[in-house]
Amino acid sequence: MADGTSIPIGVMTPRKSAARKNTLRAFSQRKSTIGFLLCLPLILLIAGFVIYPAFYAIYLSMLNKKMTAFVGFGNFTFLLKRHTFQLVIFQSCLFAVTSVVLKAFIGFILAHLMHNIPGTRQRIWRGLLLVPWVIPLALSTLTWWWMFDPSYSAFNYILNELGFANVPWLGVGWIARFCTITVNVWYGTPFFMIMYLAALKSVPEQLYEAASIDGASATQKLFFVTLPMMRNIISITILFSLIVTFADFDIVRILTAGGPQDMTHVFATYAFQVGIQSGDIPLGAAVSLFMFPILAFAAFFVLRGVTQRTKEIAT
């Protein structure tokens, strides 16, 4: 130094030390940093219980039955050539799409009915209609199985009292498919109802008043006020329900176990049968992974539409 003083190498000046502390303090006080730290336990939980099993399932699906050799996409090509698995793909799509459409439609109607019921009575009816969704799915499905049972069926008893013959509810392919869809719709409709009811309550009343002044009918209010204001929540709810319904296991497993003649199998039940019951874990993993591209395709278009509508509203 010019004045004859020197600073040892590796020793930080007080000014630099204070600046570094201020930077760290500012970084720790940023909302994004605080948000990340608060979400970190959930991120670790998702990584441990979702991301790792997903990659491990991909690894397993590329092994042979004894899990001693790498076969690449051999399990996938083998499945696609099997008629039973082609039937599983059709049934899974039929089960999921039909159930979600019916749940959305019925839930939308119920939400409008609930929205027009005054205070206390609305809370009572809302609580009653939420019961199917609150009851554990396995327990409620077992109750439905008793009602469909050929020996003790409550539905057949009613039909007999009306002079009709018994119906083999779970013994004929298309009727069994109808039964599984019915149970899923009964269980999932309250979720759609409560979500749509919350969305309806967020629609400003001024929009309906303005539409009434312009002479709009009830149908026009529905299509030009209610539905545009609810599009995002409708899209997100349908996507969430589609993912859950595609992965559904309890209903089909308890009601039919995939029968009769594999005509009600979905991805989850068929993966269980192939991977656990038959002992071919890699093939079962391959079955379960077939859901991913279907759901990823649906999620891409739904979320893209939601993002575009959100940007339009923001601008």
NUPARO-636449 format. One record per residue (C-alpha): residue in three letters; x, z negated, y negated. Coordinates in steps of 0.1 Angstrom, whole numbers, plus 5000, padded with zeros to 4 digits. Layout:
# NUPARO-636449
ALAXZY;...
//
This chain:
# NUPARO-636449
MET500050005000;ALA501150054964;ASP500849684955;GLY502749584986;THR499749455005;SER498549585039;ILE495549555061;PRO496149505098;ILE494949785120;GLY491649695138;VAL490549445111;MET487349555093;THR487049495056;PRO484249265045;ARG482549545027;LYS482449765059;SER481349465080;ALA478449395056;ALA477449765055;ARG477449775093;LYS475349455095;ASN472849605070;THR472649925091;LEU471949735123;ARG469349515105;ALA467649825091;PHE467749995125;SER466149685142;GLN463449665115;ARG462350025119;LYS458850065133;SER459950315159;THR462650075172;ILE460249785174;GLY457650015191;PHE460250125216;LEU461349765224;LEU457749665229;CYS457049955252;LEU460349915271;PRO458849685299;LEU456049945305;ILE458650225305;LEU460650045331;LEU457549975351;ILE456550335351;ALA460050445360;GLY460150205389;PHE456650265403;VAL455850625393;ILE458950835384;TYR461250715413;PRO458550755440;ALA457651095427;PHE461251225430;TYR461651045463;ALA458451225476;ILE459951555465;TYR463151475485;LEU461051375515;SER458951685514;MET462151895520;LEU463151725552;ASN462151795588;LYS459851575608;LYS462651345620;MET464151335585;THR467551445597;ALA467851795583;PHE467051965550;VAL464452245554;GLY463752325517;PHE460352465511;GLY459652505549;ASN456952235549;PHE455052395520;THR455052745536;PHE454052595569;LEU451052415553;LEU449952725534;LYS449652925567;ARG447452665583;HIS443652725580;THR442952345579;PHE445152305548;GLN443552605531;LEU440252425537;VAL441652115522;ILE442652295490;PHE439152435487;GLN437452105494;SER439751915470;CYS438952155442;LEU435252155450;PHE435151775452;ALA437051715420;VAL435551985398;THR431951935409;SER432251555405;VAL433851565371;VAL431351815357;LEU428351605370;LYS429851285357;ALA430551435323;PHE426951585321;ILE425151265333;GLY427451045313;PHE426751245281;ILE422951215286;LEU423150835293;ALA425450785262;HIS422850945240;LEU420050735256;MET422150425250;HIS422950525215;ASN419250535206;ILE418350195220;PRO418449915195;GLY420949625196;THR420149355222;ARG418449595246;GLN421349835244;ARG423849565255;ILE421649475285;TRP421249835297;ARG424949905290;GLY425949605311;LEU423649715340;LEU424850075340;LEU428449955341;VAL427949765374;PRO428850075396;TRP432150105378;VAL432949735379;ILE432349685417;PRO435449755438;LEU435250115450;ALA435950035487;LEU433149785487;SER430550005471;THR431550295493;LEU431050085524;THR427550005511;TRP426850375507;TRP428250435543;TRP425650185556;MET422850375537;PHE424050705552;ASP424550565587;PRO422350755613;SER421150435629;TYR420450215599;SER420150475571;ALA417850355543;PHE417450715532;ASN416250825567;TYR413850535568;ILE412250655535;LEU412151015549;ASN410450885581;GLU407850695561;LEU407151015542;GLY406851215575;PHE410151395575;ALA412751405602;ASN416151225601;VAL419051395582;PRO422551375597;TRP424051275563;LEU427651245574;GLY427451465605;VAL427051815590;GLY429751965568;TRP428052065536;ILE425751755537;ALA428751535541;ARG430451705512;PHE427351645491;CYS427451275501;THR431051225491;ILE430451395457;THR427251185452;VAL429150865457;ASN431950965434;VAL429451065407;TRP427650735411;TYR430950545407;GLY432450745378;THR429550815356;PRO429550475338;PHE433150545326;PHE432050865309;MET428950695295;ILE430950415278;MET433650655265;TYR431050895251;LEU428950615236;ALA432050485217;ALA432650845205;LEU429050875193;LYS429250555173;SER432250695155;VAL430451005143;PRO429450945106;GLU425750925100;GLN426151115068;LEU426751435088;TYR423451405106;GLU421751325072;ALA423251635057;ALA422251845087;SER418651715084;ILE418551805047;ASP419652155057;GLY416852175081;ALA418852155113;SER416952085146;ALA418051825172;THR419652105192;GLN421552235163;LYS422751885154;LEU424051845190;PHE425952175191;PHE427252185155;VAL427751815147;THR427951595178;LEU429951815202;PRO432551925176;MET433151565166;MET433451465203;ARG435551755216;ASN438851565218;ILE437451255236;ILE435451485259;SER438651675268;ILE440751365274;THR438051195294;ILE437551495316;LEU441351535322;PHE441751165331;SER438851175355;LEU440051505370;ILE443451345378;VAL441851035393;THR439251235413;PHE441951465427;ALA443851165439;ASP440750985453;PHE441250835487;ASP438750555493;ILE435450745492;VAL436351025517;ARG438350795540;ILE435450535543;LEU432550775545;THR433851055567;ALA437551005574;GLY437851385567;GLY435151485592;PRO433151645605;GLN435751895618;ASP438051835588;MET435351965564;THR435551685539;HIS439351625538;VAL440951605503;PHE444651595495;ALA444951215497;THR443151175530;TYR444851465547;ALA448251345535;PHE447451005550;GLN446351165583;VAL449351395585;GLY452051155571;ILE450950815584;GLN448650865614;SER450551165628;GLY453951025618;ASP455151335599;ILE456051175566;PRO457851485551;LEU454751695558;GLY452451435543;ALA454651415512;ALA454351795509;VAL450551775511;SER450451515483;LEU452751725461;PHE450252015461;MET448151825436;PHE450951835410;PRO450852205400;ILE447052205398;LEU446851895376;ALA449852005355;PHE448152335348;ALA444952165338;ALA446751905317;PHE448752175298;PHE445652355286;VAL443552045278;LEU446351875259;ARG447252195240;GLY443652225229;VAL443551865218;THR446751905198;GLN445552225181;ARG442252055171;THR444051755158;LYS446351975136;GLU443252155123;ILE441651825113;ALA444851705097;THR445252015076;
//
